[in-house]
């Protein structure tokens, strides 16, 4: 742990330097409605802590959580299916890749029309953005399993399901963690985009409302909160990963 | 114990039978080495025996029964130890027992512990495979093969990745294990000296496609030590085998 902190020290110093530059620059420009200083943003965050933390953060977290859960369930099922059936792979893989070329931000307003201002239009944006990396990465993980290991288990009399459980799942686990670590920030972005385009609550929605009031610090405050939450989630995932995946990087 | 009767096999990507009408048999409790140049098809014989490949023609029986009707009739140990890195050494050894089923957790642990101390790895059950040296890993893999409970062991060049000194120590160790457990061992190698030292009969692959395995008796009694390799009849046998194999190698 100590070592890790020391490793992060240059990055922290660099970040601090950037923030100071920003602070000085913004003070010189002196137009808080377009370029607030970091201190003003923090002050705003504190002022607005009531609505931000009790209404809008939970709303965004619900979208992200549900979206991620759907993406993970769908991604895992599809990856396992493609691994088991070459026909399914041939059918689905190109479509999944093609789905990624859809400019989600551009069609998200349509989702609002279709699904209304409620939570589901946002969840859909989230799923569309995160579903792809999870499916493809987990699929690659399942493929990475050594055929020799599977064959060895077959000679022990294992069934296909047992091989899947004993060889493929452990091989795919590190890939799964990479996928989710990628997907968490993306899902937060997805939720924010969805809320920005049309919602009744959520950090994206709040940020947009502040925009209409030309409150620069108010635009930034929920964004800072979003990034902090995403970083925290990734850090937690990293900790879970080190506990569960002890063999990462081994060539065998 | 193991019998091939007019077995043929062709890889889908090839236009000839790599195993062509091959018949041979191996009696219970014997130690046979199959020697041949790399790529001659000796591993294919193993993959047919353990059921990973299906013969195009002919029949393979173990103990008189066609292998199609048998389960867990052979313990297969591939060239690389293939210990699963996400399992501890003990959990690796438990794999064949778990797959067979019908044992309680305590029984599995007991058998694993016994097998570990049997191969000189007592107390290593909770270690991760990467913490073991090459020789220890091969011994763990051998213990795992023993735990399949099969009387027929197929060992595919298990020592080829080890350094020379570890390899000769492992050869002596394997002979001791064989004499203690009274298993039937088929051992693939391209190392003639290894074959002569280990087996009571060497089966030579003289050409590819494989029509026959030429049996060559090794005139030495067990227990053996490495000194016996210096005896003139064994040295001569070694040279003779090398001469047969060299004919097939085009540099």
Interface residues (C-beta under 8 A of the other chain):
Chain A: X146 X148 X149 X151 X152 X153 X154 X155 X156 X157 X158 X162 X166 X167 X170 X173 X245 X246 X247 X250 X252
Chain B: X50 X51 X52 X71 X72 X74 X75 X76 X78 X80 X82 X83 X84 X85 X86 X95 X96 X99 X100 X128 X129 X130 X148
